[in-house]
Amino acid sequence: MKKIISTSIAILAIGILLTSCGGSEQSKAIDVQKKAMASLKQHMPGSIPTSIDGYSMKAKLNGKDWEAVAMIPPALAGRIIGYNNGEYIGLPYNKNYFVVGKKVPFSEINGVDLGTNDDIGMWGGRKGEMEITKVGAGFVEGKFFFTADTKRATKTVEVTKGFFRLPLPKDN
């Protein structure tokens, strides 16, 4: 399962990198992204349903409410990933971030992934930040916002009022 998820995430990352290419390379990159998304959807059984006191992720995408119905454990995926109906938000993950008040700016190196059910499908968030707001007995919470864009289109997606909650890794 871990290998399948890691492979799918690697395929997504390659697809995102290739989307900056033009012409036939761009259409190949879009095909790679579609295959990666199909693989992720097929292997969703490894995800954990969200709940009030467990895994949770919410945000507004261009002002519209979005809420994850399942998340993949970050220790398994290497990202904080929430899913809903084929859409997802993937935030950077590092146990060293889990300090109240810690702000993690998004950048080219430390970016966000956004998958949507529209004509674009794959977005990258390189402007914005994540902040850890609570670290409690067995959980961590944070908020986030970012502007998602792609080199394939001129439009953007504004992700605001983002929130996540997840159990702390057992070795913490």
C-alpha positions in Angstrom: 0.0 0.0 0.0 2.8 2.4 1.0 4.6 1.7 -2.3 1.4 2.3 -4.3 0.8 5.6 -2.7 4.4 6.7 -2.9 4.5 5.7 -6.6 1.2 7.6 -7.3 2.6 10.7 -5.5 5.8 10.5 -7.5 3.8 10.2 -10.7 1.8 13.3 -9.7 5.0 15.2 -9.0 6.5 14.3 -12.4 3.3 15.3 -14.1 3.3 18.7 -12.3 6.9 19.3 -13.4 6.1 18.3 -17.0 3.1 20.6 -17.2 5.5 23.5 -17.7 6.4 22.1 -21.1 4.6 22.9 -24.2 2.9 21.0 -27.0 3.0 17.3 -27.0 5.0 17.2 -23.8 2.2 19.0 -22.1 -0.5 16.6 -23.3 1.7 13.7 -22.2 2.0 15.3 -18.7 -1.8 15.7 -18.5 -2.2 12.0 -19.4 0.3 11.1 -16.7 -1.6 13.2 -14.2 -4.9 11.5 -15.1 -3.4 8.1 -14.7 -1.9 9.1 -11.3 -5.3 10.4 -10.1 -7.0 7.2 -11.2 -4.4 5.2 -9.3 -5.0 7.3 -6.2 -8.8 6.9 -6.5 -8.4 3.1 -7.0 -6.3 2.8 -3.8 -8.4 5.0 -1.5 -9.2 2.0 0.8 -5.9 2.8 2.6 -7.2 6.2 3.6 -8.9 7.0 6.9 -12.3 8.6 7.0 -12.4 12.1 8.5 -14.1 12.7 11.9 -14.6 15.5 14.4 -12.0 14.1 16.8 -9.7 12.4 14.3 -8.4 13.3 10.8 -10.0 16.5 9.4 -9.4 19.0 6.6 -11.5 21.9 5.4 -11.0 24.9 3.2 -12.7 27.4 0.9 -11.8 27.1 -2.8 -12.6 30.3 -4.5 -15.1 31.0 -1.7 -16.8 27.6 -2.0 -16.7 25.2 1.0 -14.6 22.1 0.6 -14.2 19.3 3.1 -12.1 16.1 3.0 -14.0 12.9 3.5 -10.8 10.9 3.9 -7.1 11.4 4.5 -4.0 9.3 4.0 -1.9 9.1 7.2 1.0 11.7 6.6 3.6 9.3 7.8 2.6 6.9 5.0 2.2 9.5 2.2 4.9 12.0 3.2 2.2 14.8 2.9 -0.9 16.0 4.7 -3.5 14.9 2.1 -7.2 15.3 2.2 -9.6 13.9 -0.4 -13.2 14.5 -1.5 -14.9 13.2 -4.6 -11.6 12.9 -6.6 -10.4 16.3 -5.4 -7.5 16.6 -3.0 -5.3 19.1 -1.1 -1.7 18.0 -0.3 0.3 20.0 2.2 4.0 19.7 3.1 4.6 17.3 6.1 7.5 17.3 8.5 7.2 16.3 12.2 9.5 19.2 13.0 6.7 21.6 12.0 4.5 20.4 15.0 5.3 23.4 17.2 2.5 25.9 18.1 3.0 29.1 16.1 5.3 27.5 13.6 4.7 29.1 10.2 5.6 27.2 7.0 5.7 29.4 3.9 4.9 27.7 0.7 7.4 28.1 -2.2 8.7 26.3 -5.3 10.5 23.8 -3.1 7.9 23.5 -0.3 4.6 23.8 -2.2 1.0 22.6 -2.0 -0.7 20.3 -4.5 -4.4 20.8 -5.4 -6.3 18.4 -7.6 -9.7 19.6 -8.8 -12.6 18.2 -11.0 -12.3 20.9 -13.6 -10.6 21.4 -17.0 -7.3 22.1 -15.3 -7.2 19.3 -12.8 -3.7 19.8 -11.3 -2.6 23.0 -9.5 0.4 24.0 -7.6 0.4 26.4 -4.6 3.6 28.3 -4.1 2.3 31.4 -2.4 0.7 31.1 1.0 1.5 29.5 4.3 0.6 26.9 6.9 0.6 27.6 10.6 0.5 25.1 13.4 -2.2 26.3 15.8 -2.5 23.5 18.4 -0.5 20.5 19.5 -2.4 18.5 22.0 -2.4 15.1 23.6 -2.1 12.9 20.5 -3.1 15.5 17.8 -1.9 18.5 15.9 -4.0 21.2 14.2 -3.1 23.9 11.7 -4.5 26.5 9.3 -3.4 27.3 5.8 -4.1 29.4 2.8 -2.6 29.6 -0.7 -3.0 30.7 -4.3 -3.0 27.8 -6.7 -1.9 28.2 -10.3 -0.5 26.4 -13.3 1.6 27.3 -16.3 -1.1 25.8 -18.5 -3.8 28.4 -17.7 -4.0 32.0 -16.6 -6.7 31.5 -13.9 -5.9 30.7 -10.3 -7.7 29.1 -7.3 -7.7 31.0 -4.0 -7.7 28.6 -1.1 -8.6 30.3 2.1 -9.7 29.4 5.7 -7.9 26.1 5.4 -7.8 23.9 8.5 -6.4 20.4 9.2 -6.4 18.1 12.2 -4.5 14.8 12.5 -3.2 12.4 15.1 0.4 12.8 16.0 2.8 10.1 14.9 3.2 7.4 17.5 6.9 8.1 18.0 6.2 11.7 19.0 
